[in-house]
């Protein structure tokens, strides 16, 4: 079974901030090779209860790294620390 990516992006359909977050993670992936997984917040009751309208959410190694906006410099830094 392959390892899951360290980065997870929790999104919702028709979310302009989610589109911006996808673009940011695509830039990071292009520069670092760090792949990411996208999960729709509405795909499960648990995710919807946890994050609600607070999307997009970036998880790094399963822990919340940020929401609404991707802080690219901080995320890049934190990817090298772990």
PyMOL commands that set and color helices and strands:
alter all, ss='L'
color gray80, all
select helices_A, chain A and resi 16-32+41-43+45-51+72-81
alter helices_A, ss='H'
color red, helices_A
select strands_A, chain A and resi 7-11+36-40+57-60+63-67
alter strands_A, ss='S'
color yellow, strands_A
deselect
rebuild
show_as cartoon
